Amino acid sequence: MLTTGGLALVPAMAAQVGDAHACVPEETVHWRGGTARLENDLFTGTDQNYTNGVALTLVSHDISGRLRPDCLRAPVRVHAQFIKFMNPGFWADADNPAHTQNVVARFGQSMYTPEDHTRTDLIPDDRPYAGLLYMGLAWNRRAHPQGARYEMLDTRELTLGVIGPWSLAQQSQNLVHDLRGIDRFHGWRKQLHNEPAFQIAMERKFKPYIGAGAVQQGWGSDMIGSYALRLGNIETAASAGLELRAGWNLPNDFGSYPIRPGTENRPPSAASGLRTAQPQSSRAPRPGTHAFVNIEAKAVAWDFSLDGNLFRNSHHVTRHPWVAQVAAGISSQWLIRGHGVRLALMRVWRTREFKGQRGDHAFGSVALSIEF
């Protein structure tokens, strides 16, 4: 028979069991920083082809160990289950303490136009008017194989959105052109039709392992390799790339890059939380500046901005299956009142993407990041 004292222990024992299963902050998703990106070919003196792209991203803190789905918000939990279904081995070694992960959420818009802004008819030998409004959710897993002199970053991103008038590309371009006193493009009535947009992106990057610090202190250089596969009606393509960096206090991340699904990788970095620690840790973030060159080759099987709508007949052009891209720029990071701030500027050159395109294409890119 239970005594009064015994009965009193029951709620306490239940509370202890509940606490044992309660989610701690390290098992949930909360945001540590973000990035705003703007890309436009007006930076290079043109207004055509890939003419504008904007993206806003949020990056979470590091999550160590095996995921507890009940500790994740519903969209992140569903996304994690989808990734596990599509790629069962992605979390196969989640208990390894040398591996960390985080979540990146992204919201963006891209627009594409032909060269002649005055024509209102369909221009058969130039790329279609096209817009994309999207949101993406990505998991990044950073791993250092035992005894290896390199480390890897694996990214799995699912992007959903809409192509066509619902992308609001026409309204966005008209607003910016009106504010800047630039002539409007008159052919948006011939843009691609509305349809849902989707893409699964899988990428691996690898670079020399330098330890757990936020930067490679002093003057230095490194090389970052990558390969990726993207599937969907936004783009279906395979790519490989190489980035060379040199400068002062190189950040311990995986490089700089233009906007594209599967590369918004703001990697896990345990040292990011040490920027306000006193006394300052030798692993903490430090100001620095470096130059970089990024080279990428891509085999393209589908590109909505060239091939048109997937589910309806639409204007399209003959796509080149092979595309090369070079980006060169400078990146600098600082600490401002305990917040990490980073600015990256780059110019991107891209080879011709379709038959009939007059010359290669170039655009500029600006990215501003902050740690909250």
C-alpha positions as CSV (number, residue, x, y, z in Angstrom):
1,M,0.0,0.0,0.0
2,L,1.3,3.5,-0.9
3,T,1.8,5.9,2.0
4,T,1.1,9.6,1.8
5,G,4.9,10.1,1.4
6,G,5.0,7.6,-1.4
7,L,2.2,9.3,-3.2
8,A,4.1,12.6,-2.9
9,L,7.0,11.0,-4.8
10,V,4.9,10.1,-7.8
11,P,4.7,13.7,-9.3
12,A,8.4,14.2,-8.6
13,M,9.3,11.1,-10.4
14,A,7.0,12.0,-13.3
15,A,8.6,15.4,-13.5
16,Q,12.1,13.9,-13.6
17,V,11.0,11.6,-16.5
18,G,9.6,14.6,-18.3
19,D,12.8,16.6,-17.8
20,A,14.8,13.7,-19.1
21,H,12.9,14.0,-22.4
22,A,12.6,17.7,-22.5
23,C,14.3,19.5,-25.3
24,V,17.4,21.5,-24.5
25,P,18.4,24.6,-26.5
26,E,21.2,22.7,-28.3
27,E,18.6,20.3,-29.7
28,T,16.2,22.9,-31.1
29,V,16.6,25.4,-34.0
30,H,17.2,29.0,-33.2
31,W,18.8,31.5,-35.6
32,R,22.3,32.8,-35.1
33,G,22.7,35.0,-38.2
34,G,21.6,35.9,-41.7
35,T,22.8,37.1,-45.1
36,A,21.3,39.5,-47.7
37,R,22.4,39.1,-51.3
38,L,21.9,41.3,-54.4
39,E,23.0,40.3,-57.9
40,N,22.4,42.5,-60.9
41,D,24.0,42.9,-64.4
42,L,23.6,46.7,-64.2
43,F,26.8,46.5,-62.1
44,T,28.5,45.4,-65.4
45,G,26.7,47.8,-67.7
46,T,24.0,45.5,-69.2
47,D,20.4,44.7,-68.6
48,Q,19.5,41.3,-70.0
49,N,19.8,37.5,-69.5
50,Y,20.1,36.8,-65.7
51,T,19.4,40.4,-64.9
52,N,18.6,40.4,-61.1
53,G,18.6,38.1,-58.1
54,V,17.9,38.8,-54.4
55,A,18.1,36.3,-51.5
56,L,17.6,36.6,-47.8
57,T,18.8,33.8,-45.6
58,L,18.7,32.8,-41.9
59,V,21.3,30.3,-40.5
60,S,20.8,28.3,-37.3
61,H,23.3,27.6,-34.5
62,D,25.1,24.3,-34.5
63,I,23.2,21.1,-33.6
64,S,25.4,18.2,-32.4
65,G,24.5,14.6,-32.1
66,R,21.5,12.7,-33.4
67,L,18.4,14.7,-34.2
68,R,15.4,14.6,-32.0
69,P,12.4,15.2,-34.4
70,D,10.1,16.2,-31.5
71,C,12.5,19.1,-30.7
72,L,12.3,20.6,-34.3
73,R,9.7,23.0,-35.6
74,A,7.2,21.4,-37.9
75,P,8.6,22.7,-41.3
76,V,12.2,21.7,-40.2
77,R,11.0,18.3,-38.9
78,V,9.2,17.5,-42.2
79,H,12.2,18.6,-44.2
80,A,14.5,16.5,-42.2
81,Q,12.3,13.4,-42.6
82,F,12.2,14.1,-46.4
83,I,16.0,14.3,-46.6
84,K,16.3,11.1,-44.5
85,F,13.9,9.4,-46.9
86,M,15.7,10.6,-50.0
87,N,19.2,10.2,-48.6
88,P,19.2,7.6,-45.8
89,G,22.9,7.8,-45.3
90,F,23.0,11.6,-44.6
91,W,22.7,11.1,-40.9
92,A,24.2,7.7,-40.7
93,D,27.1,8.8,-38.4
94,A,25.2,11.5,-36.5
95,D,26.6,10.3,-33.1
96,N,30.1,11.1,-34.1
97,P,31.2,14.1,-31.9
98,A,33.4,15.4,-34.7
99,H,30.4,16.1,-36.9
100,T,28.0,19.1,-36.5
101,Q,25.0,20.4,-38.5
102,N,22.8,23.4,-38.9
103,V,19.8,24.6,-40.8
104,V,19.6,27.4,-43.4
105,A,16.3,29.0,-44.6
106,R,16.3,31.0,-47.7
107,F,13.8,33.3,-49.5
108,G,14.6,34.8,-52.9
109,Q,13.6,36.0,-56.3
110,S,15.3,35.7,-59.7
111,M,14.4,37.3,-63.1
112,Y,15.5,36.9,-66.7
113,T,14.9,39.1,-69.7
114,P,15.8,39.3,-73.4
115,E,18.2,42.0,-74.7
116,D,15.6,44.3,-76.5
117,H,13.5,45.9,-73.8
118,T,11.3,47.8,-76.4
119,R,9.6,44.9,-78.1
120,T,6.2,43.8,-77.0
121,D,6.0,40.7,-79.2
122,L,7.6,37.3,-78.5
123,I,11.3,37.3,-79.5
124,P,11.9,33.7,-80.7
125,D,15.7,33.9,-80.9
126,D,16.2,35.4,-77.5
127,R,15.6,34.0,-74.0
128,P,12.1,34.2,-72.5
129,Y,10.9,36.7,-69.9
130,A,11.0,34.6,-66.8
131,G,10.7,35.0,-63.0
132,L,11.1,32.7,-60.0
133,L,10.0,33.3,-56.5
134,Y,11.1,30.7,-54.0
135,M,11.9,29.5,-50.6
136,G,14.5,26.9,-49.7
137,L,15.4,24.9,-46.6
138,A,18.8,23.2,-46.3
139,W,20.7,21.0,-43.9
140,N,24.5,21.4,-43.7
141,R,26.6,18.7,-42.1
142,R,30.3,19.4,-41.4
143,A,32.5,16.4,-40.9
144,H,36.2,15.8,-40.3
145,P,37.1,12.1,-41.0
146,Q,39.3,10.7,-38.3
147,G,43.0,11.3,-39.1
148,A,42.2,13.1,-42.3
149,R,43.9,16.4,-43.3
150,Y,40.7,17.7,-44.9
151,E,37.1,18.3,-43.8
152,M,33.8,18.2,-45.7
153,L,30.5,20.1,-45.8
154,D,27.5,18.2,-47.2
155,T,24.4,20.2,-48.1
156,R,20.9,19.0,-48.9
157,E,18.5,21.7,-49.9
158,L,14.8,21.5,-51.0
159,T,13.6,24.5,-52.9
160,L,9.9,25.2,-53.6
161,G,8.4,28.2,-55.4
162,V,6.5,29.5,-58.4
163,I,7.5,30.4,-62.0
164,G,5.6,32.9,-64.0
165,P,3.5,36.1,-63.2
166,W,3.0,34.9,-59.6
167,S,6.7,35.3,-59.1
168,L,6.1,39.1,-59.2
169,A,9.3,39.6,-61.3
170,Q,7.6,42.1,-63.6
171,Q,6.4,44.2,-60.6
172,S,9.8,44.1,-58.9
173,Q,11.7,45.1,-62.0
174,N,9.2,47.9,-62.9
175,L,9.5,49.3,-59.3
176,V,13.3,49.4,-59.4
177,H,13.4,50.8,-62.9
178,D,10.9,53.6,-62.0
179,L,12.8,54.5,-58.9
180,R,16.0,54.7,-60.9
181,G,14.5,56.4,-63.9
182,I,15.3,53.5,-66.2
183,D,13.0,52.5,-69.1
184,R,10.7,49.6,-68.4
185,F,10.8,46.3,-70.3
186,H,7.7,46.1,-72.4
187,G,7.5,42.3,-73.2
188,W,6.5,40.9,-69.8
189,R,3.1,39.8,-71.2
190,K,5.1,37.1,-73.0
191,Q,6.7,35.7,-69.9
192,L,6.5,32.0,-68.9
193,H,3.2,30.7,-67.6
194,N,2.5,30.1,-63.9
195,E,3.6,26.7,-62.6
196,P,5.0,25.3,-59.3
197,A,8.8,25.2,-59.1
198,F,10.8,22.6,-57.2
199,Q,14.4,21.5,-56.8
200,I,16.5,19.1,-54.7
201,A,20.1,20.1,-54.4
202,M,22.9,17.9,-53.1
203,E,26.4,19.3,-52.8
204,R,29.7,18.4,-51.1
205,K,32.6,20.8,-50.5
206,F,36.0,19.9,-49.0
207,K,39.0,21.9,-47.9
208,P,42.1,21.5,-45.7
209,Y,41.4,21.0,-42.0
210,I,42.7,23.7,-39.8
211,G,41.1,22.9,-36.5
212,A,38.1,24.4,-34.6
213,G,39.1,28.0,-34.8
214,A,37.0,30.6,-36.6
215,V,39.9,31.8,-38.8
216,Q,43.2,30.7,-40.1
217,Q,45.3,33.2,-38.3
218,G,47.7,35.5,-40.1
219,W,48.5,35.5,-43.8
220,G,47.4,32.3,-45.6
221,S,45.8,30.7,-48.6
222,D,43.7,27.6,-49.3
223,M,41.7,25.8,-51.9
224,I,38.1,24.6,-51.7
225,G,36.7,21.9,-54.0
226,S,33.1,21.1,-54.7
227,Y,30.7,19.0,-56.7
228,A,26.9,19.1,-56.8
229,L,23.8,17.6,-58.4
230,R,20.5,19.5,-58.7
231,L,17.2,18.0,-59.8
232,G,13.9,19.7,-60.6
233,N,12.1,22.0,-63.0
234,I,14.1,25.0,-61.7
235,E,17.3,23.4,-62.9
236,T,18.6,19.9,-63.5
237,A,22.4,20.0,-63.6
238,A,25.7,18.6,-62.4
239,S,28.6,20.8,-61.5
240,A,32.1,20.8,-60.2
241,G,34.1,23.8,-58.9
242,L,37.3,25.0,-57.4
243,E,37.9,28.2,-55.3
244,L,41.3,29.7,-54.5
245,R,41.6,32.1,-51.5
246,A,44.4,34.2,-50.2
247,G,44.5,36.9,-47.5
248,W,44.7,37.8,-43.8
249,N,42.8,35.7,-41.3
250,L,40.9,33.5,-43.7
251,P,37.5,32.5,-42.3
252,N,37.1,28.8,-41.4
253,D,34.2,28.4,-43.8
254,F,33.6,26.9,-47.3
255,G,34.0,30.0,-49.5
256,S,32.1,32.6,-51.4
257,Y,29.7,32.1,-54.2
258,P,26.9,33.6,-56.4
259,I,23.2,32.8,-55.6
260,R,22.1,29.3,-56.6
261,P,20.2,26.5,-54.8
262,G,22.5,24.3,-52.8
263,T,25.2,26.7,-52.0
264,E,23.9,28.9,-49.2
265,N,26.0,26.9,-46.8
266,R,26.9,29.1,-43.8
267,P,28.6,26.1,-42.2
268,P,28.4,25.0,-38.6
269,S,31.1,26.8,-36.6
270,A,31.3,26.3,-32.9
271,A,33.8,29.2,-32.7
272,S,31.1,31.7,-33.7
273,G,29.7,31.7,-30.2
274,L,33.1,32.8,-28.8
275,R,33.1,36.3,-30.3
276,T,31.8,37.9,-27.1
277,A,33.7,35.7,-24.7
278,Q,36.1,37.4,-22.2
279,P,39.0,36.9,-22.1
280,Q,39.0,36.3,-25.8
281,S,39.7,32.8,-26.9
282,S,42.3,32.0,-29.5
283,R,39.6,30.2,-31.5
284,A,37.3,33.3,-31.6
285,P,36.4,35.2,-34.8
286,R,38.9,37.9,-35.9
287,P,38.8,40.7,-38.5
288,G,40.3,39.8,-41.8
289,T,40.3,40.3,-45.6
290,H,40.9,38.0,-48.5
291,A,40.6,37.8,-52.3
292,F,39.1,34.8,-54.1
293,V,38.6,33.3,-57.5
294,N,35.9,30.7,-58.0
295,I,35.8,28.5,-61.2
296,E,32.8,26.2,-62.0
297,A,31.9,23.9,-64.9
298,K,28.3,22.7,-65.3
299,A,26.4,20.2,-67.4
300,V,22.8,21.3,-67.8
301,A,19.9,19.1,-68.6
302,W,17.1,21.6,-67.8
303,D,17.0,25.3,-67.0
304,F,13.5,26.8,-66.7
305,S,14.8,30.2,-67.9
306,L,15.9,28.7,-71.2
307,D,13.7,25.6,-71.6
308,G,10.5,27.3,-70.5
309,N,7.6,25.7,-68.7
310,L,7.8,22.0,-67.9
311,F,4.1,21.4,-67.7
312,R,2.8,23.6,-70.5
313,N,4.0,24.7,-73.9
314,S,5.9,28.0,-73.8
315,H,8.6,30.1,-75.4
316,H,12.0,28.5,-75.1
317,V,15.4,28.6,-76.8
318,T,18.0,26.0,-77.6
319,R,20.1,25.6,-74.5
320,H,23.9,24.9,-74.5
321,P,24.5,21.8,-72.4
322,W,27.8,23.0,-71.0
323,V,28.3,26.2,-69.2
324,A,31.4,27.6,-67.4
325,Q,31.5,30.4,-64.8
326,V,34.3,32.4,-63.2
327,A,33.8,34.7,-60.1
328,A,36.4,36.9,-58.6
329,G,36.1,39.2,-55.6
330,I,37.1,40.3,-52.2
331,S,35.6,39.5,-48.8
332,S,36.2,41.1,-45.5
333,Q,34.9,40.4,-41.9
334,W,34.8,42.5,-38.8
335,L,33.5,42.4,-35.2
336,I,31.2,45.3,-34.4
337,R,29.9,45.5,-30.8
338,G,30.2,41.8,-30.5
339,H,28.4,41.0,-33.8
340,G,30.3,39.4,-36.7
341,V,29.8,41.3,-39.9
342,R,31.0,40.2,-43.4
343,L,30.8,41.9,-46.8
344,A,31.7,40.1,-50.0
345,L,31.8,41.7,-53.4
346,M,32.3,39.8,-56.6
347,R,32.0,40.0,-60.4
348,V,30.8,36.9,-62.2
349,W,31.5,35.9,-65.9
350,R,29.3,33.2,-67.5
351,T,29.8,31.6,-70.9
352,R,26.9,31.6,-73.4
353,E,23.9,29.6,-72.3
354,F,21.9,29.3,-75.4
355,K,22.3,29.4,-79.2
356,G,21.9,32.9,-80.6
357,Q,23.1,34.6,-77.4
358,R,25.3,37.5,-78.3
359,G,28.4,37.2,-76.2
360,D,29.1,36.0,-72.7
361,H,27.2,37.4,-69.7
362,A,28.5,39.1,-66.6
363,F,26.9,40.5,-63.4
364,G,27.9,41.8,-60.0
365,S,27.1,40.4,-56.6
366,V,27.0,41.9,-53.1
367,A,26.5,39.9,-49.9
368,L,26.2,41.2,-46.4
369,S,26.2,38.8,-43.5
370,I,25.7,39.3,-39.8
371,E,25.9,37.2,-36.6
372,F,23.1,38.2,-34.3
